Amino acid sequence: MANSEAPETPVEPHTGQPAPWWRSAAIYQIYPRSYADGNGDGIGDIAGIRARLPHLRDLGVDAVWISPWYPSPMADGGYDVADYREIDPMFGTLAEAEALIDAAHELGIRVIIDIVPNHCSDQHDWFRAALAAGPGSAERDLFWFRPGRGASGELPPNNWQSVFGGPAWRRVTEPDGTPGEWYLHRFAPEQPDFNWDHPDVRAEFVSVLRFWLDRGVDGFRIDVADNLVKESSLPDHFPEHPDGPSPWSDQDGVHEVYREWRRVLDAYDREAIFVGEVWTPDPVRFARYLRPDELHTAFNFPFLQSPWDARSLRKVIDTTLAEHAPVGATPTWVLSNHDTTRHVTRYGRTDTSYALDGRRVHGAPVDLELGTRRARAAAMLTMALPGCVYVYQGDELGLWEVEDIPSEQRQDPTYRQSGGEDLGRDGCRVPLPWGDEVPDPKAWLPQPAAWGDLSVRRQSGDPDSMLAFYREALALRRKQVALCEGEFAWATATPGVLTFTRSAAGQELTCLVNLSDAPVPLPSAGEVLLSSGPLTDGAVPVDTAVWLR
């Protein structure tokens, strides 16, 4: 059981001052369309989020990150934004959003919202004006419009490919009805990329930041944070001959943007934060985003991608800590999100790693019992590591990836643009099971009938459930200063076993995770505070984690 002692206040190790909340936060991601339905139409909404705030309070999270809730045609699940200062009617109203922020704050829960600065919707007023204005106009300068190649401009301006498949360019029909220029879309064709070389684009997003900060939000998760600035000449890309960053990502100029954003954020009298979605593989370049005058944190995707293997996990943990240390940045630990295959499923496969095209292995055999056991141990591992931990909605219920969604019900553009080769991200976005009506016939994506046993109502009364386990682990993590701000050190290495200590204020806790093929003895000294599964005969079974004090 979790310790019932009052939590100690974490402090910065070298100053003795109270540590910023985000350095050890547990942050819960809400994909609003799938979280909780407040009006009975089968689609999650702000009313549903507000009604379920007690669930988040009882879970023990410090903040929520809400994926886009802006007006959107939903060509890419809300990441095609038509208006950055409003709420999509399917989710509610701006007044409801403001009330939600206030209600969350009353429960001690901070609110982080998504901002999508790389691209907008093709229904955004700026882009519609650009289409109407024609070639050479000031309106088109806000995006990447270019004439095509070939005798009649029939070929795209360069060879860039969309993340979702196919060329990253679409040709427009000009106002006079003739085939015209092409515009850049690194994602879906309905998502034109902004031209971040243009001062009006930069000024607009500073204004958007202030709009939401004035309404009380506590930070922003920045979508594809490394993609904003492009190499202005738009050269062809030859991945077989890499020489530094690709021309559409991790350009040096992006850091000017985030330094300006940080000045905006720091002008407010509360600890608001930025967290970046940064896929930059170079650890030195990755750390540049986390300098003291730029972003506070960035997602740790190498950890998410690591297989369930002690050597691989130790390597990525060491690398993570090493790349954050020079800039004094806080690591993040993530197991799943709205873009990746749920880790219960990944950990139940023979190949437990995850790649950016990992959804292409949908249909591979999965041992859900094994995946669930490993998921419990992995949760304890992430919660014991230095930094902040993210929980994707449904992690606390042990939900798995839904892979048998009928093709006619799939909505992710990845599925369409890959010709069905990549089944897309719908399987991790299926609405959560709350009560007895599972599957909900009105749910916008079909729920598995087996999720009835995993509903919040069913698990709330079961002390052995995944939900009870998450509540206990997060409560213990919050109460133990060593788990929040303690110094990290590896213990004596045992093949297939991860063992490390966290030490602070005279307190030392040990985390042991057994990834070997046989039980391992418990350390001879120490009180067991929590284990991810039953311990047997003084030993830690395979795929089990334990915290000791």
C-alpha positions in Angstrom: 0.0 0.0 0.0 1.1 3.6 -0.5 2.6 5.4 2.4 0.1 7.7 4.2 2.7 10.3 5.4 2.2 13.9 4.3 4.3 14.8 1.3 7.5 16.7 1.8 8.0 19.8 -0.4 10.5 19.2 -3.2 13.4 21.6 -3.3 16.0 22.5 -5.9 19.1 20.5 -4.8 21.6 23.4 -5.1 19.6 26.4 -4.0 17.3 24.9 -1.3 14.4 26.9 -2.9 11.1 25.2 -3.7 11.3 23.3 -7.0 9.1 24.4 -9.9 6.0 22.2 -10.0 6.7 20.9 -13.5 10.1 19.4 -12.6 8.4 16.4 -11.0 4.8 16.7 -12.3 2.5 13.9 -13.3 0.7 15.2 -16.4 -2.4 13.5 -17.9 -3.1 13.8 -21.6 -6.7 14.3 -22.6 -7.7 13.7 -26.2 -11.0 15.5 -25.8 -13.0 13.7 -28.5 -12.4 10.4 -26.7 -12.2 11.3 -23.1 -15.7 11.8 -21.7 -19.0 12.5 -23.3 -21.0 15.1 -21.4 -24.1 15.5 -23.7 -24.7 11.9 -24.9 -23.8 12.3 -28.6 -20.9 9.8 -28.5 -18.2 12.5 -28.7 -16.1 13.7 -25.8 -16.5 17.3 -24.9 -15.6 20.0 -22.3 -18.7 19.2 -20.2 -17.4 15.6 -20.0 -13.9 16.7 -19.0 -15.3 18.9 -16.3 -17.6 16.2 -14.9 -14.6 13.8 -14.7 -12.2 16.2 -13.0 -12.8 14.2 -9.7 -11.4 11.2 -11.5 -8.2 13.1 -12.2 -8.0 14.5 -8.7 -8.4 11.0 -7.3 -5.8 9.6 -9.8 -3.3 12.1 -8.3 -2.1 14.0 -11.4 -0.7 17.6 -11.2 -1.8 18.8 -14.6 -3.7 17.9 -17.7 -2.6 18.4 -21.3 -5.7 18.8 -23.5 -5.2 18.0 -27.2 -6.7 20.5 -29.7 -10.2 21.7 -28.9 -10.3 24.5 -31.5 -12.7 24.7 -34.4 -11.6 22.1 -37.0 -12.9 20.2 -40.0 -11.3 17.2 -38.3 -9.2 16.2 -41.3 -6.5 15.3 -38.8 -8.4 14.8 -35.6 -8.3 18.4 -34.6 -4.7 19.2 -35.6 -6.1 21.1 -38.6 -7.1 24.3 -36.8 -9.5 26.8 -38.3 -9.5 29.3 -35.5 -6.9 29.4 -32.6 -9.1 31.6 -30.4 -12.3 29.6 -30.3 -13.7 26.2 -29.2 -15.2 23.7 -31.7 -18.9 23.5 -31.1 -18.7 19.7 -30.9 -16.7 20.3 -27.7 -18.6 23.3 -26.3 -18.0 27.0 -26.0 -15.2 29.4 -25.0 -17.1 30.2 -21.8 -17.2 26.5 -21.0 -13.4 26.2 -21.6 -12.8 29.1 -19.2 -15.0 27.5 -16.6 -13.2 24.2 -17.0 -9.8 25.9 -16.4 -11.2 27.6 -13.2 -12.7 24.3 -12.0 -9.5 22.4 -12.6 -7.5 25.0 -10.6 -9.9 24.7 -7.7 -9.0 21.0 -7.5 -5.2 21.8 -7.7 -5.0 20.7 -11.4 -3.1 22.8 -13.9 -4.2 23.0 -17.5 -1.9 22.8 -20.5 -3.3 23.1 -24.0 -2.1 22.1 -27.4 -0.9 24.8 -29.8 -0.4 23.8 -33.5 2.0 26.4 -35.0 3.4 24.5 -38.0 0.2 24.4 -40.0 -3.5 25.3 -39.9 -6.6 24.1 -41.6 -7.3 24.8 -45.2 -10.5 26.4 -43.8 -8.5 29.0 -41.7 -9.4 32.5 -42.8 -5.8 33.2 -43.8 -5.6 30.3 -46.1 -9.0 30.9 -47.7 -7.9 34.5 -48.4 -4.6 33.2 -49.9 -6.5 31.0 -52.3 -8.7 33.9 -53.4 -5.9 36.4 -53.7 -3.9 34.6 -56.3 -0.1 34.3 -57.1 2.2 36.9 -55.9 -0.1 38.2 -53.2 0.7 39.2 -49.7 -1.8 36.7 -48.5 0.1 33.8 -50.1 3.3 34.9 -48.5 2.0 33.6 -45.1 2.2 30.1 -46.5 4.6 28.2 -48.8 3.1 28.8 -52.3 5.4 28.0 -55.2 5.0 27.5 -58.9 5.4 23.9 -60.0 8.2 22.3 -62.0 7.9 20.9 -65.5 6.8 22.6 -68.8 3.4 23.5 -67.4 4.1 23.6 -63.7 2.6 20.1 -63.4 5.2 18.7 -61.0 5.6 19.6 -57.3 8.2 22.3 -56.5 10.4 19.7 -54.8 10.5 16.1 -53.8 9.4 16.4 -50.1 7.1 13.8 -48.9 4.2 14.1 -46.4 4.5 12.5 -43.0 1.1 10.8 -43.8 2.2 9.5 -47.2 2.5 10.9 -50.7 3.9 14.3 -51.9 4.0 17.2 -49.4 2.5 19.5 -52.1 -0.9 20.1 -53.5 -1.7 22.1 -56.6 -4.5 24.7 -56.4 -7.0 25.9 -58.9 -6.6 29.7 -59.3 -9.5 32.1 -59.1 -9.8 32.2 -62.9 -10.2 28.4 -63.0 -6.7 27.5 -64.3 -4.2 25.1 -62.7 -2.0 27.2 -60.5 0.6 27.2 -57.8 1.4 24.5 -55.3 1.3 24.8 -51.5 3.3 22.9 -48.9 1.7 20.5 -46.4 4.0 18.4 -44.5 1.0 16.5 -43.1 -2.5 16.2 -44.6 -3.3 18.2 -47.7 -5.9 20.0 -45.6 -3.1 21.3 -43.4 -1.1 24.0 -45.2 2.2 24.9 -43.5 2.7 28.4 -42.3 5.7 30.4 -43.5 7.6 31.2 -40.3 9.9 33.5 -42.1 7.0 36.0 -42.2 6.8 38.4 -39.3 2.9 38.4 -39.4 2.9 34.6 -38.6 5.2 35.2 -35.7 3.1 38.1 -34.4 -0.1 36.1 -34.7 1.1 33.2 -32.6 2.4 35.6 -29.9 -1.1 37.0 -29.8 -2.6 33.5 -29.6 -0.3 32.6 -26.6 -1.4 35.8 -24.8 -5.1 35.1 -25.5 -5.0 31.7 -23.7 -2.6 32.8 -21.0 -5.1 35.6 -20.2 -7.7 32.9 -19.7 -5.6 31.1 -17.1 -3.9 28.2 -19.0 -0.7 27.0 -17.3 1.2 26.1 -20.4 1.3 24.8 -24.0 2.3 21.5 -25.6 3.8 22.5 -29.0 2.9 20.2 -31.9 5.8 19.2 -34.1 7.9 21.9 -32.4 11.0 21.3 -34.5 9.2 21.7 -37.9 8.2 25.4 -37.9 11.2 26.9 -39.8 12.1 25.6 -43.3 15.2 26.0 -45.3 14.0 29.0 -47.4 15.3 27.7 -50.7 13.1 24.6 -50.3 15.8 22.2 -51.7 15.1 18.6 -52.6 15.8 16.2 -49.8 18.0 13.1 -50.2 17.7 11.0 -47.0 20.3 8.5 -48.3 22.9 11.3 -48.0 22.1 13.0 -44.7 24.1 16.1 -43.9 22.6 17.7 -40.8 18.9 18.4 -40.2 16.4 17.9 -43.0 15.3 21.1 -44.8 11.9 21.1 -43.1 13.0 20.4 -39.5 15.3 21.5 -36.7 16.5 24.6 -38.6 18.5 27.0 -36.4 15.9 29.8 -36.9 13.3 27.9 -34.8 15.2 28.8 -31.7 14.5 32.5 -32.3 10.8 31.7 -32.2 11.0 29.9 -28.9 13.1 32.6 -27.2 10.5 35.1 -28.1 7.7 32.8 -26.8 9.6 32.3 -23.6 9.8 36.0 -23.0 6.0 36.2 -23.4 5.4 33.3 -21.0 7.9 34.7 -18.4 6.1 38.0 -18.3 3.1 36.3 -16.6 3.1 36.0 -12.8 2.7 32.2 -12.7 4.7 29.2 -13.6 3.4 28.4 -17.0 5.4 26.0 -19.2 6.2 24.9 -22.7 6.6 21.2 -23.6 7.8 20.5 -27.1 7.0 17.6 -29.4 10.6 17.3 -30.7 11.7 14.3 -32.8 15.3 15.5 -33.3 17.5 12.4 -32.9 20.8 14.3 -32.3 21.1 14.7 -28.5 23.1 17.9 -28.8 20.6 19.5 -31.1 17.7 18.2 -28.9 19.2 19.9 -25.8 19.2 23.2 -27.6 15.4 23.4 -27.3 15.7 23.1 -23.5 18.1 25.9 -22.8 16.9 28.2 -20.0 15.5 30.8 -22.3 13.5 28.3 -24.6 11.3 25.4 -23.8 10.9 23.9 -20.3 10.6 20.3 -21.4 10.3 18.1 -24.5 8.9 14.6 -25.0 11.3 11.7 -24.6 10.4 9.6 -27.6 13.5 7.3 -27.5 12.2 6.0 -24.2 8.8 5.3 -25.7 10.4 3.6 -28.6 12.7 1.3 -26.6 12.0 -2.4 -26.4 11.2 -4.1 -23.1 14.8 -5.0 -22.5 17.0 -4.0 -19.6 20.1 -3.1 -21.7 18.1 -1.0 -24.1 16.2 0.8 -21.4 19.3 1.5 -19.3 21.0 2.9 -22.4 18.1 5.3 -23.2 17.8 6.3 -19.5 21.5 7.1 -19.4 21.4 9.0 -22.7 18.3 11.0 -21.6 19.9 12.1 -18.3 23.2 12.9 -20.1 21.6 15.1 -22.8 19.4 17.0 -20.3 22.2 17.7 -17.8 24.3 20.3 -19.7 21.3 22.7 -19.9 19.8 21.8 -16.5 16.6 20.6 -18.2 14.0 18.2 -16.8 13.5 14.9 -18.5 10.1 13.5 -19.4 9.0 9.9 -19.4 6.3 8.8 -21.8 4.8 5.3 -22.6 1.9 6.2 -24.9 0.1 9.1 -26.5 -2.6 9.9 -29.1 -0.2 9.1 -32.0 1.4 5.8 -30.9 0.3 2.2 -30.3 -0.8 1.7 -26.7 2.0 0.1 -24.7 -0.1 -2.7 -23.3 -0.2 -4.0 -26.9 3.4 -3.2 -27.7 4.7 -5.0 -24.7 2.6 -8.0 -25.5 4.3 -8.6 -28.8 7.4 -10.5 -29.6 9.0 -7.3 -30.9 8.3 -4.8 -28.1 10.0 -1.8 -29.7 8.2 1.0 -31.5 9.1 2.9 -34.6 7.5 5.9 -36.3 5.9 3.5 -38.7 5.1 1.1 -35.9 1.4 1.0 -36.8 2.3 -1.0 -39.8 2.7 -4.1 -37.6 -0.9 -4.0 -36.6 -2.2 -7.5 -36.5 0.9 -9.1 -35.0 0.0 -11.6 -32.3 -0.4 -9.9 -28.8 -0.4 -11.5 -25.4 -2.5 -9.0 -23.5 -1.9 -10.6 -20.1 1.9 -10.3 -20.7 1.5 -6.8 -22.0 -0.5 -5.7 -19.0 1.9 -7.2 -16.6 4.8 -5.3 -18.3 2.7 -2.1 -18.5 2.3 -2.1 -14.7 6.1 -2.5 -14.2 6.8 0.1 -16.9 4.5 2.6 -15.1 6.5 2.2 -11.9 9.8 2.6 -13.8 8.7 5.9 -15.3 7.3 7.2 -12.0 10.6 6.5 -10.3 12.9 8.2 -12.8 14.0 11.8 -12.3 11.7 14.3 -14.1 8.1 14.5 -15.0 5.9 11.6 -16.1 3.0 11.6 -18.6 -0.1 9.4 -18.4 -2.1 9.0 -21.6 -5.8 8.7 -21.0 -6.7 5.0 -20.6 -3.2 4.1 -19.4 -4.6 4.0 -15.9 -7.3 1.5 -17.0 -4.8 -0.8 -18.9 -6.5 -0.2 -22.2 -5.0 -1.9 -25.3 -4.8 -0.8 -28.9 -8.0 -1.5 -30.8 -6.8 -3.0 -34.1 -10.0 -4.4 -35.6 -11.8 -1.2 -36.4 -13.7 -1.6 -39.7 -12.1 0.2 -42.6 -15.2 2.3 -43.2 -15.1 3.6 -39.6 -11.4 4.6 -39.7 -10.9 8.4 -39.7 -7.1 8.9 -39.5 -5.8 10.5 -42.7 -2.7 8.2 -42.4 -4.9 5.3 -43.3 -6.2 6.9 -46.5 -2.9 8.5 -47.6 -0.9 5.2 -47.1 -3.5 3.3 -49.1 -4.4 1.3 -46.0 -0.8 0.1 -45.5 -0.7 2.1 -42.2 -3.9 1.6 -40.2 -3.3 4.9 -38.5 -3.9 6.2 -35.0 -7.6 5.5 -34.5 -6.8 2.4 -32.4 -5.3 4.5 -29.5 -8.1 7.1 -29.7 -11.1 4.9 -29.0 -13.4 6.6 -26.4 -12.7 5.6 -22.8 -15.1 3.2 -21.0 -16.6 4.9 -18.0 -19.7 3.0 -16.9 -21.8 -0.1 -17.7 -22.7 0.8 -21.3 -19.7 -0.7 -23.1 -19.6 -0.7 -26.0 -21.4 2.6 -26.3 -23.4 2.4 -29.6 -23.0 6.1 -30.2 -19.2 6.3 -29.6 -17.5 7.9 -32.6 -15.1 5.0 -32.8 -16.2 1.5 -31.8 -15.3 0.3 -28.3 -14.4 -3.4 -27.8 -17.0 -5.3 -25.7 -14.1 -6.6 -23.5 -13.5 -3.1 -22.3 -16.6 -3.4 -20.2 -14.4 -5.2 -17.6 -11.9 -2.3 -17.7 -14.4 0.6 -17.2 -13.8 3.1 -14.5 -16.9 2.0 -12.6 -15.8 -1.7 -12.6 -12.2 -0.9 -11.7 -13.0 1.6 -9.0 -14.3 -1.1 -6.7 -11.4 -3.5 -7.3 -8.3 -3.1 -5.2 -6.2 -5.2 -7.6 -7.2 -3.2 -10.7 -4.9 -1.2 -12.9 -6.8 2.0 -11.8 -6.2 1.2 -8.1 -2.6 0.5 -8.9 -2.1 3.9 -10.7 -3.8 5.8 -7.8 -1.5 4.1 -5.3 1.7 4.6 -7.3 1.0 8.3 -8.1 0.0 9.0 -4.4 3.2 7.4 -3.2 5.3 9.2 -5.8 3.8 12.6 -4.7 4.5 11.9 -1.0 8.1 10.7 -1.2 10.5 13.6 -1.9 13.1 11.1 -3.0 10.9 10.1 -5.9 10.2 13.7 -6.8 13.6 15.4 -6.6 16.1 12.7 -5.3 19.5 12.2 -6.8 19.7 9.2 -9.2 22.2 6.4 -9.1 22.4 2.9 -10.5 22.8 0.1 -8.1 25.0 -3.0 -8.7 24.2 -4.3 -12.2 22.4 -7.7 -12.5 21.8 -9.0 -16.0 18.3 -8.4 -17.1 17.5 -6.2 -14.1 17.3 -2.5 -13.7 18.0 -1.3 -10.1 18.6 2.3 -9.1 18.2 4.6 -6.1 16.7 8.0 -5.6 18.1 9.9 -2.6 17.0 13.2 -1.0 16.7 14.8 2.5 18.1 11.7 4.2 15.7 9.4 2.4 16.7 6.7 -0.1 14.3 4.7 -2.2 15.2 1.8 -4.5 13.4 0.9 -7.7 14.0 -2.7 -9.1 12.5 -3.8 -12.4 13.0 -7.5 -13.3 13.2 -7.8 -17.1 15.1 -11.1 -17.0 13.7 -14.6 -17.6 13.7 -15.7 -13.9 12.7 -14.4 -10.5 15.4 -12.3 -8.7 15.8 -12.0 -4.9 14.5 -8.9 -3.1 17.3 -6.7 -1.7 18.1 -7.9 1.8 17.3 -4.6 3.4 14.3 -2.3 2.8 10.6 -2.1 3.3 8.5 -2.8 0.2 6.4 0.2 -0.5 4.8 -1.0 -3.7 5.1 -3.7 -6.3 3.5 -4.0 -9.7 2.5 -7.6 -9.1 2.6 -10.2 -6.3 6.0 -11.1 -4.8 6.7 -14.8 -4.2 9.0 -16.4 -1.7 11.1 -13.2 -1.2 11.6 -12.8 -4.9 10.6 -10.4 -7.6 8.9 -12.3 -10.5 9.7 -11.7 -14.2 8.2 -8.5 -15.6 7.6 -7.0 -12.1 8.8 -3.8 -10.5 9.1 -3.0 -6.8 9.8 0.2 -4.8 11.7 -0.3 -1.5 12.6 2.1 1.3 
